[in-house]
């Protein structure tokens, strides 16, 4: 992204942002014939970190001259609000500036009388910040509130000149369903590290077939920054990759809330000091986290009897320290408060935590993150978290039941874990689409068991990599895959269950196990 390697090595994400802003200053761009973003887009919303940028007039036609009927929205993606029962945000993209974007919504496709104004977040990237010429991307968001729990709605997105209520545009309509008001069966899916590829498309098509209530993407989303080192060096950064990713994902995300957390490839230094200004333009996530300014990808929501918590491990990563310590400890304090609240709730049985860097993994690429083990693993164990889902390592791996860095119980394929009395199970589901990594031990998965007594690996610490030999690696699968979780409530005093399955890109099941807990 334009910072010399020798400087980037020593810079935090905030320092890289300051360097880039100084290099690509407003004065320099105006000298080249540019005007401010707001003047061109006619008042479109611009995040604070982005508003400083200026936009050359040659990159797009003025909103006053664009014929809206010739501009079709694309890249629709949904996200729950803080209350998944009553709030949903619909987001999409347009290729040029448009006038008066909106969402239409109703209980039937022929009744879309309710019209909600949408917000445009324009994201400018100058030539030199990556490999492309000057360009501006337009992301549009509409937050819906006061919805009814467990209700399916029809919606259409549009703007002046493009009204989805018109009969000839009926094919552009989508649907979504809010979270239920009470405990009931549901399915969700998860993975990390997708990017844009044939394998990403294949996984998306299989995920859609699972009919999930929502999907969790555990970091490293589009790979517009292919280096992922949290450094703004010349690494082939291209923010237009996001356009491809959102178009690829739309088949699922237009009807299934696509809930993201942020990984190392999602820090993009140009847009904001924390690296997440681009993500804030593209996604509207629940705003109930501890620090919206520094940690926009940290939040929680509840679906039925299950609480989901998204964390940002860039804040605690020794391996990739560009944002190490950015929260000043507030994330961990907030996390423990959430765990305490959810464990005390009579309506919540299960707590699922997802984030990018792995607590326990034996990949030869990144293996385990010592910062996660230091900061969060004690809390997973103290509050008996039911399932931890990670990405970062591009393969599938599942542990035995772990507590205190030791195997409390071996968990063969098909067996059941009881977190209240035993420990925590960790799943790395990072084989969503990017190139695969490797193991030091042979694959061992359903129908192809090849168990070993121990596996050579390492952990990333504040002093560098430290070798370790582990005995908790139970399932290993080195090919494209994702995670399916079936949630089954139960009457009070009986065992509610998470039935967890690893699903290969071929559709074959590569792993399955159960997490059981007495229902409240």
C-alpha positions, 0 to 999 in steps of 0.5 A: 500500500505504498509504505517502504518495507523497512518502515512498515516493519516498525509501524503500527497500523495507526502509524501506517495510516498517518504515513499514507495520509501524509503521502497522499495528501489532499493538497497533492490530489487537488493539484491533480484536479480533484474535488472533495468527496461530499461535493461530488456525491451530493452529501453522501455519508462518509465515515470520519476517517474517509472524509479526509480523502478527495476524489478525482472527478474523472473516476465516476459520473456526477449523480446529477447526470446518471440515469438511475434506471441503468444502474442495478444494485449488487452485492446484497448482504444482511446482518443482524442488529444487536437484537436479532429478533427485531433488527436487520441491516440490508447492505448493497453496492452500486457501481456509481453514485445514485440519488435517493437509495432506499429499501422497500419491505413487506410481508408479501412480494406484491406488497412492498409499501413500506419504504426506508431511506438508505445511507451511502458510504463512499470509499475512495482509494487513490492511485498508489494505494495498491495496484489500481487507478483512482476509484470510488466504491459506493456501499449502501445500508438501511437499518430496519428496526421494530420488526417482528420476531420469527417473521419472514419479510420480502425486500427490494433495494433501489434508488431514483430510477430503479424501483424494485416494486415495479413488476419488471424488477420483481426478480431482484427481490430478496427475503430474510427471517428475523430470529425467533422470540423463543427457543426452537431448532435452527442451523447455522454455518461457519468458516473463515478465510474465503476470498474469491475463488471457485472453491469459495463459490462451491462452499457458498452453494453448499451452505445455501443448501443447509438452510442456515439461520445465519452464517459466521465468517471468522475473519480474512474475508475478501483478501483485497490485501493479499499479504495480511501482515498488517503492513502497508507495504507494496503488496498488491492491495486492490480494494476492488476485490471486495466488489468481486467478493460481495457479488460472489457471496450474494447468493447466500448473504442476500437472505442469510445474515452474514456475520463477520469478524475481522482477521489480519487480511482485513486491516487496510491502513489507508482508510483509518488508523485502526485499519477498519475504515474500509470494513465500516464502509462495507458492513453494518454490524451490531453496535453493542461492542466495547469500542466502536471506534477501535473494534467495530468487529466486536459484538454479540447477538442472540438467536433462540437459546444460543448467544454468539460473540465475535472477537477481534484477535488482532488486539491480542496477536503476538504473531501479527502485532499491527493492532496489538493492544489497540483496545487497552484491555477493554475488549477482554473486560467486555468479553468477560461481562458478556460471558457472565451475563449470558451464563446468568440468563435463563433463556440462553443455553449455549455460548459460541465464540468466533474469531480469526486467530486460532487458540489451538491448531497444528497448521505449519503456517500459523499454528496457535496464537499465544495471545489468545491462549493468554487473554481468552482461553482462561475465560472460555474455561471459567464460563464453560464456553460451548464451542470456539470457531476459528479461521486463519489456518487454511484447513479443518482441524478439531481438538479433543476436550481441553482445559488448562492446556491439557486433554480432559477427554478424548473426543472421537468422531461421533462422541459427545462433550459436556462443557459444564463438567469437562472443558472446551472444544476448538474448531479451525474452519479456515478452508473456505476458499483460499489456498490450503496450508499443511499439517505435520501429521497425516489427515484423519477424518470421518471414513479415513482415520489415521490417528497419532499419539502426538503432533509436532507444532508451535505457538506464537508468543511475545518472544517468537515461535515456541515449539510444542508437541501436542496430543489434542489434535483429533481431526485433521482434513486438508481440503476445502470445507465449512462447519454446520451446527444444528441447535436442538433445545430441550425442556428444562433439566434435559440436555440441549445439544449442538450437533456439529459437523464438518462438511467438505466441498464435495458434500461429504461429512468429514467430522461430527460431534455433539456438545450437550448442556442441561437446558435452563 
